[in-house]
Amino acid sequence: MVTRGRIELPTRGLQFFCSLFLVFSVATGASAIYFELDHFDVNFRFKDPGLVVNWTPKITTIVGGNLKLDVPVTVDLFPIWTDEVSVNQDDKVPYEVIV
């Protein structure tokens, strides 16, 4: 029903809607989401000019687990390093590393 420009819902309908919303919010908020990482790529500058970097994957099997709200998950994907023995001007230019 409309009264003076406001929409009023019957009290029973509003209580039912709020109860239903609360039940689904709590039920879905408490559940975890399963993730699985089985592959990743690393793209970077691998030759001069620029800092030449190397990497090796640490993950050799599928990694998986449950993601929960406000619970961080950390996975060591790979180490990255350089074999260059000196820092030249071209090594100071920033380049992207995309994972």
C-alpha positions as CSV (number, residue, x, y, z in Angstrom):
1,M,0.0,0.0,0.0
2,V,1.2,3.6,-0.7
3,T,0.9,6.3,1.9
4,R,2.2,9.9,1.3
5,G,4.8,8.8,-1.2
6,R,6.1,5.9,1.0
7,I,5.7,2.2,0.3
8,E,4.6,0.2,3.4
9,L,4.9,-3.5,3.5
10,P,2.7,-5.6,5.7
11,T,4.6,-6.5,8.9
12,R,4.3,-10.3,8.4
13,G,5.8,-10.1,4.9
14,L,8.7,-8.0,6.1
15,Q,9.4,-10.2,9.1
16,F,9.4,-13.3,6.8
17,F,11.7,-11.6,4.2
18,C,14.1,-10.6,6.9
19,S,14.1,-14.0,8.5
20,L,14.7,-15.7,5.2
21,F,17.5,-13.3,4.3
22,L,19.2,-13.9,7.7
23,V,19.0,-17.7,7.3
24,F,20.6,-17.6,3.8
25,S,23.2,-15.1,4.8
26,V,24.4,-17.2,7.7
27,A,24.2,-20.4,5.8
28,T,26.2,-19.1,2.8
29,G,28.7,-17.1,4.9
30,A,29.7,-20.1,6.9
31,S,30.5,-22.3,3.9
32,A,34.0,-22.5,2.3
33,I,34.9,-22.4,-1.3
34,Y,37.2,-25.2,-2.6
35,F,40.0,-24.1,-4.9
36,E,42.5,-26.1,-6.9
37,L,45.7,-24.8,-8.6
38,D,47.2,-27.2,-11.1
39,H,49.0,-24.9,-13.5
40,F,50.5,-21.4,-13.7
41,D,52.7,-19.4,-16.1
42,V,55.4,-16.9,-15.4
43,N,56.2,-14.3,-18.1
44,F,59.1,-11.9,-17.6
45,R,62.2,-10.4,-19.4
46,F,64.6,-13.3,-19.8
47,K,67.4,-11.5,-21.9
48,D,69.2,-8.2,-22.1
49,P,68.5,-5.3,-22.2
50,G,67.1,-5.4,-18.7
51,L,67.7,-7.5,-15.6
52,V,67.9,-11.1,-16.7
53,V,66.0,-13.3,-14.2
54,N,65.5,-17.0,-13.7
55,W,62.8,-19.0,-11.9
56,T,61.9,-22.5,-11.0
57,P,58.4,-23.8,-10.1
58,K,58.1,-25.0,-6.5
59,I,54.7,-26.6,-7.1
60,T,55.0,-29.9,-8.9
61,T,51.6,-31.4,-7.9
62,I,48.1,-30.0,-7.7
63,V,47.5,-27.7,-4.7
64,G,44.0,-27.3,-3.3
65,G,42.1,-26.4,-0.2
66,N,39.2,-24.5,1.3
67,L,39.0,-20.8,1.1
68,K,37.2,-19.2,4.1
69,L,36.4,-15.6,4.7
70,D,39.2,-13.6,6.5
71,V,41.5,-16.7,6.5
72,P,44.5,-16.0,4.2
73,V,46.0,-18.8,2.1
74,T,49.7,-18.6,1.2
75,V,51.4,-20.8,-1.4
76,D,55.0,-20.6,-2.4
77,L,54.8,-20.7,-6.2
78,F,58.4,-20.1,-7.3
79,P,61.8,-18.5,-6.3
80,I,63.1,-15.8,-8.7
81,W,66.7,-14.7,-8.9
82,T,69.4,-13.3,-11.2
83,D,72.8,-14.6,-12.2
84,E,74.0,-11.2,-13.3
85,V,77.2,-10.1,-11.5
86,S,76.8,-6.4,-11.9
87,V,74.1,-3.8,-12.1
88,N,74.1,-1.8,-15.3
89,Q,71.8,1.0,-16.4
90,D,69.6,-1.3,-18.4
91,D,69.1,-3.4,-15.3
92,K,67.4,-0.4,-13.5
93,V,64.6,-0.1,-16.1
94,P,61.4,-1.7,-14.6
95,Y,59.8,-4.6,-16.5
96,E,56.7,-6.6,-15.7
97,V,56.7,-10.0,-14.1
98,I,53.3,-11.6,-14.9
99,V,52.1,-14.7,-13.0
